[in-house]
Amino acid sequence: SVQSDSPADEAGIVTGDVVLSVNEEPIDGQIGLVAAIRDAAPGQVVEIVILREGERITVTATLVAREPG
């Protein structure tokens, strides 16, 4: 799922998209996605390749600090 007003939402990622890579690093599932962005700094722009309905799409997202909890 994609949270409203999140960096993913603002980048145009929608529920059902499959993340293939972040900054050219292949992603293997949700754990791989978390690992790919966990060490990035808030404000960093990342390039994300997604698969949507059989089409590869590249978007960019600006990371933000995660709220505790």
ZITA-V274995 format. One record per backbone hydrogen bond with DSSP energy under -1.0 kcal/mol. NH is the residue of the N-H (numbers start at 1). CO is the residue of the C=O. If there is no record, write none. Layout:
BEGIN
NH,CO
NH,CO
END
This chain:
BEGIN
6,3
10,6
11,7
12,9
13,8
17,14
18,51
20,49
21,49
22,25
23,47
25,22
27,20
33,29
34,30
35,31
36,32
37,33
38,34
40,37
43,63
44,41
46,61
48,59
49,21
50,57
51,18
52,55
55,52
57,50
59,48
61,46
63,44
END
